Amino acid sequence: MRFLARTVLRRQAGVLVIATSVSVCIPVLGADEYSFDVEKFETRPFELRGYAEVEPNYAQTNQDGALYQLEFFDEEPRDSIFRLPAVLELDGRYRRDIMTLAFRTHSMKTWDYTDQSGETILYEGLLNLQPDPSYSFDLGKKAYRWGTGYAWTPVAFVERAKDAGNPDLAREGFWTAGFDYIKTYGGALKSVALTPLVLPNRGSINNDFGAEGFTNYAAKLYMLYKNTDIDFMFLSEGSKTARYGMDFASNITTNFAVHGELAYIKDVQLHKINPDCTFDREAPDDKISSLLGLRYRTERDVTWIAEYYYNGAGNRMEDQQQFYECVHRAWDAGDPDLLAGLPLDEDLDKGPFTKPNPMRRYFHLRAWWREPYNILYFTPGFLVLYNLDDNSYSVAPELNYEGINNLLLRLRLTVPVGDELTEWGEKPNDYKLELRVRYYF
C-alpha cells in the first residue's frame, strides 16, 4: 500500500488555507500482506516541533549613514560586518479533554564584532480551555495576529512591531486573559466571533507594553459575510492611548484578493527636532493610519502582493531630516554631547527616529515565482519597500530552495537606495547578503 499526498494553498475569505488530500493505493495481491495502522494517524496528546537555523550574513558598511554613525560613534570604524546568528525555536502542545497547554520558545545566539550574545525568550505559554466548540478560554502569554496587512498592520494594537522585511517570523506575545465566542449562521452572514482580552501592565508583567501600572482592555469582533472577512477592534486607554480599528479581506476571484485596515489613534504626541538638536513634544492630537493592499496569483504561479501604507503617527519628513543632520553634526565634530538632546533609545530599532519605517507614506511590493520552468522546489522572488515621502527604497532579491527534506535554504541580497538625509540613504549598510539555513523537525 502506498499513499499519495497533495497539498494545496489557497486564499479563502482572506485567509490562507492549507488543504491536504491523501489517496490510498492498495495493490490487489494478498489481503494478508498489507495492514493499515490507524494509530499512526491519530492526534497525539503531546506534540513537539520547531526548527533550528543559522543565518550567516555579510554587510558592506555605509560610514556616511546616520545609523552607522550612531552605532559606531565610540567604536573603531569598520568597512564590513560579518554576523552569525543561530536560532532554535520550539513549539509544544499537550491536549487532554477540554484542556490544551501550549508553549513556544525562541533561543538565539549571535557571533559578531561585539564577541557574542544570546538569550532565550518565552514567546508563548498558554492554557486553553474549550468546554464547547463555541467557547474557548485563554490564559497566559500569547501572540495575537490582528490585521490583514502583510508588511504592516496598523490595527495590531496588542502585538509587537512586525519586521516588514520578514513579516512571517514569529514574534513574542504578551500576557493576557481572554476568551473566544463563535456563532455560525446559514445566511449571507456565515459566522461571528468575539474575542475580549485583559492585558495587565504591572511590575514585570508586560512592562514593555507602554506605561506601567495599568490594566488594559481590548477586544475584536470578527464577521464572515459572504466571502469577506471583517474585523472591528479596540484598545482602551491605559498603558497606551485609546485606539479603534477595522480591517477586511476579500476574494474578488479565485486568484485575486484585496485587503485593508483603518486605525484611529487618540492623543498621539509627535516629536519636533529643533535646529539646535533638541526636541519638543507637540500637543497630543488624534491620528489615522490606514493600509490598502492586493494579492494576485497568475496562471504561471507567480504571486504578487502590493500594499500602500499611511502612518498618521509617523514622523514628518522635515523632522526626520533634521534628526539625520544632527547626527552628522555630532559625528563630524566628534562630540557625543550633541546627541544628548535627541530622542534616542539604547535599542536603535525602538527609537522614534531610528526604528524601521519611522515616516508616514510607504509602498510594499513583493513577488515570488514557484518552480519557474518546472525547476522543482525552487522559488525566486523579490521584495521592495519604498518611502513615498523621501523617495528612498530597499530592494531585496532572493532565492529559495526546498528540495531537501525538512530543509529550507534562502539566499537574499538587500540593497538600500537613497540620497543623503533619506531613510534608506542613511542606513548603516551599502548592501547586506544573507544565507538562511533552516531545518524543521
VENBELCOR-V918842 format. One record per pair of residues at least 6 apart in sequence whose C-alpha atoms are under 6 Angstrom apart, sorted by the first residue. I is the first residue (numbers start at 0). GAP is how many residues later the second one is. D is the distance in Angstrom with one decimal. If there is no record, write none. Layout:
I,GAP,D / I,GAP,D
//
This chain:
0,24,5.5 / 0,25,4.5 / 1,23,5.3 / 2,20,5.6 / 2,21,4.8 / 3,18,5.6 / 3,19,5.0 / 4,16,5.7 / 4,17,4.5 / 5,14,5.6 / 5,15,5.4 / 6,12,5.7 / 6,13,4.3 / 7,10,5.9 / 7,11,5.2 / 8,8,5.7 / 8,9,4.9 / 9,6,5.8 / 9,7,5.4 / 10,6,6.0 / 12,214,4.8 / 12,215,5.3 / 12,216,5.9 / 12,237,5.4 / 12,238,5.8 / 13,235,4.5 / 13,236,5.1 / 44,49,5.4 / 44,50,4.9 / 45,47,5.6 / 45,48,4.3 / 46,45,5.6 / 46,46,5.2 / 47,43,5.8 / 47,44,4.4 / 48,42,5.3 / 48,392,5.5 / 49,39,5.3 / 49,40,4.5 / 49,41,5.4 / 49,390,5.9 / 49,391,5.6 / 50,37,6.0 / 50,38,5.5 / 50,388,5.3 / 50,389,4.3 / 50,390,5.9 / 51,35,5.7 / 51,36,4.5 / 51,386,5.8 / 51,387,5.3 / 52,33,5.6 / 52,34,5.0 / 52,384,5.5 / 52,385,4.3 / 53,31,5.8 / 53,32,4.4 / 53,383,5.5 / 54,30,5.6 / 54,380,5.3 / 54,381,4.3 / 55,27,5.9 / 55,28,4.4 / 55,378,6.0 / 55,379,5.7 / 56,25,5.9 / 56,26,5.5 / 56,376,5.4 / 56,377,4.2 / 57,23,5.9 / 57,24,4.6 / 57,374,5.7 / 57,375,5.3 / 58,21,5.6 / 58,22,5.2 / 58,372,5.7 / 58,373,4.2 / 59,20,4.5 / 59,369,5.6 / 59,370,5.5 / 59,371,5.6 / 60,18,5.4 / 60,19,5.3 / 60,367,5.8 / 60,368,4.1 / 60,369,5.5 / 61,366,5.1 / 61,367,4.6 / 61,368,5.1 / 64,361,4.0 / 64,362,5.4 / 64,363,5.4 / 65,258,5.9 / 65,261,6.0 / 65,360,5.1 / 66,360,5.6 / 66,361,5.2 / 67,360,4.1 / 82,28,5.8 / 82,29,4.6 / 83,26,5.5 / 83,27,5.1 / 84,24,5.7 / 84,25,4.1 / 85,22,5.6 / 85,23,5.3 / 86,20,5.6 / 86,21,4.5 / 87,19,5.1 / 88,16,5.6 / 88,17,4.6 / 89,14,5.5 / 89,15,5.3 / 90,12,5.8 / 90,13,4.4 / 91,10,5.6 / 91,11,5.3 / 92,8,5.7 / 92,9,4.4 / 93,6,5.5 / 93,7,5.1 / 97,31,5.5 / 97,32,5.0 / 97,33,5.5 / 98,29,5.8 / 98,30,4.7 / 99,27,6.0 / 99,28,5.0 / 100,25,5.8 / 100,26,4.8 / 101,23,5.8 / 101,24,5.2 / 102,21,5.0 / 102,22,4.3 / 103,19,5.4 / 103,20,4.9 / 104,16,5.8 / 104,17,4.6 / 104,18,5.4 / 105,14,5.6 / 105,15,5.2 / 106,12,5.8 / 106,13,4.1 / 107,10,5.4 / 107,11,5.6 / 108,8,5.6 / 108,9,3.9 / 109,6,5.5 / 109,7,5.4 / 122,49,4.1 / 122,50,5.6 / 123,17,4.8 / 123,18,4.9 / 123,49,6.0 / 124,15,5.7 / 124,16,4.9 / 125,13,5.8 / 125,14,4.5 / 125,15,5.6 / 126,11,5.8 / 126,12,5.3 / 127,9,5.5 / 127,10,4.6 / 128,7,5.7 / 128,8,5.0 / 129,6,4.4 / 133,47,5.5 / 133,48,4.8 / 134,45,5.7 / 134,46,4.9 / 135,43,5.4 / 135,44,5.1 / 136,42,4.2 / 137,39,5.7 / 137,40,5.3 / 137,41,5.6 / 138,38,4.5 / 139,35,5.2 / 139,36,5.6 / 140,32,5.8 / 140,33,5.1 / 140,34,4.0 / 141,31,4.7 / 141,32,5.7 / 142,30,3.7 / 145,10,5.1 / 146,6,5.6 / 146,8,5.7 / 150,13,4.4 / 150,16,5.8 / 154,90,5.6 / 154,108,5.6 / 175,22,5.5 / 175,23,4.7 / 176,20,5.7 / 176,21,5.2 / 177,18,5.5 / 177,19,4.4 / 178,16,5.7 / 179,14,5.6 / 179,15,4.7 / 180,12,5.4 / 180,13,5.2 / 181,10,5.7 / 181,11,4.3 / 182,8,5.6 / 182,9,5.2 / 183,6,5.7 / 183,7,4.1 / 184,6,5.6 / 187,37,5.7 / 187,38,5.0 / 188,36,4.4 / 189,34,5.5 / 189,35,5.9 / 190,32,5.7 / 190,33,5.3 / 191,30,5.5 / 191,31,4.5 / 192,28,5.8 / 192,29,4.9 / 193,26,5.9 / 193,27,4.7 / 194,24,5.4 / 194,25,5.1 / 195,22,5.9 / 195,23,4.0 / 196,20,5.8 / 196,21,5.1 / 196,22,5.7 / 197,18,5.8 / 197,19,4.8 / 198,17,4.9 / 199,15,4.2 / 199,16,5.7 / 200,6,5.5 / 200,11,5.3 / 200,12,5.6 / 200,13,5.3 / 200,14,5.9 / 201,10,5.7 / 201,11,4.9 / 209,29,4.7 / 209,30,5.5 / 210,28,4.3 / 213,24,5.6 / 213,25,5.7 / 215,22,5.8 / 216,18,5.9 / 216,19,5.3 / 217,16,5.5 / 217,17,4.4 / 218,14,5.5 / 218,15,5.7 / 219,12,5.6 / 219,13,4.2 / 220,10,5.5 / 220,11,5.1 / 221,8,5.8 / 221,9,4.5 / 222,6,6.0 / 222,7,5.2 / 227,21,5.7 / 227,22,4.3 / 228,19,5.3 / 228,20,5.2 / 229,17,5.8 / 229,18,4.4 / 230,15,5.3 / 230,16,5.2 / 231,13,5.9 / 231,14,4.4 / 232,11,5.9 / 232,12,5.2 / 233,9,5.7 / 233,10,4.3 / 234,7,5.6 / 234,8,5.3 / 235,6,4.8 / 240,25,5.7 / 241,24,5.5 / 242,21,5.5 / 242,22,4.4 / 242,23,5.9 / 243,19,5.7 / 243,20,5.1 / 244,17,5.4 / 244,18,4.2 / 245,15,5.8 / 245,16,5.4 / 246,13,5.5 / 246,14,4.2 / 247,11,5.4 / 247,12,5.5 / 248,9,5.7 / 248,10,4.1 / 249,7,5.5 / 249,8,5.5 / 250,6,4.2 / 254,41,5.6 / 254,42,5.1 / 255,39,5.8 / 255,40,4.6 / 256,37,5.7 / 256,38,5.2 / 257,35,5.8 / 257,36,4.3 / 258,34,5.3 / 259,31,5.2 / 259,32,4.3 / 259,33,6.0 / 260,29,5.4 / 260,30,5.0 / 261,27,5.9 / 261,28,4.4 / 262,25,5.6 / 262,26,5.1 / 263,23,6.0 / 263,24,4.7 / 264,21,5.7 / 264,22,5.2 / 265,20,4.4 / 266,17,4.4 / 266,18,4.6 / 266,19,4.9 / 267,16,5.0 / 267,17,5.2 / 267,18,5.8 / 268,13,5.7 / 268,15,4.7 / 269,11,5.9 / 269,12,5.6 / 270,9,5.8 / 270,10,4.9 / 271,7,5.4 / 271,8,5.2 / 272,6,4.5 / 272,46,5.4 / 276,49,5.7 / 276,64,5.9 / 277,63,4.4 / 277,64,5.6 / 286,25,5.3 / 287,24,5.1 / 288,21,5.4 / 288,22,4.7 / 288,23,4.9 / 289,19,6.0 / 289,20,5.2 / 290,17,5.6 / 290,18,4.5 / 291,15,5.6 / 291,16,5.4 / 292,13,5.4 / 292,14,4.0 / 293,11,5.7 / 293,12,5.5 / 294,9,5.6 / 294,10,4.5 / 295,7,5.7 / 295,8,5.2 / 296,6,4.3 / 301,66,5.7 / 301,67,4.3 / 302,64,5.4 / 302,65,5.5 / 303,62,5.9 / 303,63,4.5 / 304,60,5.7 / 304,61,5.1 / 305,58,5.6 / 305,59,4.5 / 306,56,5.7 / 306,57,5.0 / 307,54,6.0 / 307,55,4.7 / 308,52,5.8 / 308,53,5.1 / 309,50,5.5 / 309,51,4.7 / 310,49,4.5 / 313,44,5.6 / 313,45,4.5 / 313,46,4.8 / 314,44,4.6 / 320,100,5.2 / 323,97,6.0 / 329,8,5.4 / 343,7,5.4 / 344,6,4.8 / 347,6,5.4 / 348,6,4.1 / 360,27,5.3 / 360,28,6.0 / 361,24,5.6 / 361,25,4.7 / 361,26,5.4 / 362,22,6.0 / 362,23,5.0 / 363,20,5.8 / 363,21,4.8 / 364,18,5.9 / 364,19,5.1 / 365,16,5.8 / 365,17,4.5 / 366,14,5.4 / 366,15,5.7 / 367,12,5.7 / 367,13,3.9 / 368,10,5.5 / 368,11,5.7 / 369,9,4.6 / 370,6,6.0 / 370,7,5.0 / 370,8,5.5 / 376,24,5.6 / 376,25,5.0 / 376,26,5.0 / 377,22,5.8 / 377,23,4.7 / 378,21,5.0 / 379,18,5.9 / 379,19,4.5 / 379,20,6.0 / 380,16,5.9 / 380,17,5.3 / 381,14,5.4 / 381,15,4.0 / 381,16,5.7 / 382,12,5.9 / 382,13,5.0 / 383,10,5.6 / 383,11,4.8 / 384,8,5.5 / 384,9,5.3 / 385,7,4.2 / 386,6,5.9 / 389,32,5.8 / 391,25,5.8 / 391,26,4.4 / 391,32,5.5 / 392,23,6.0 / 392,24,5.4 / 392,31,5.9 / 393,21,5.6 / 393,22,4.3 / 393,23,5.9 / 394,19,5.8 / 394,20,5.3 / 395,17,5.3 / 395,18,4.3 / 396,15,5.9 / 396,16,5.8 / 397,13,5.4 / 397,14,4.2 / 398,11,5.6 / 398,12,5.2 / 399,9,5.6 / 399,10,4.5 / 400,8,5.2 / 401,6,5.0 / 405,33,5.7 / 405,34,5.1 / 406,31,5.7 / 406,32,4.6 / 407,29,5.9 / 407,30,5.1 / 408,27,5.7 / 408,28,4.9 / 409,25,5.7 / 409,26,4.9 / 410,23,5.8 / 410,24,4.6 / 411,21,5.9 / 411,22,5.2 / 412,19,5.8 / 412,20,4.6 / 413,17,5.6 / 413,18,5.1 / 414,16,4.6 / 415,8,5.2 / 416,7,5.8 / 416,8,5.8 / 417,6,5.3 / 417,7,4.0 / 418,6,5.0
//
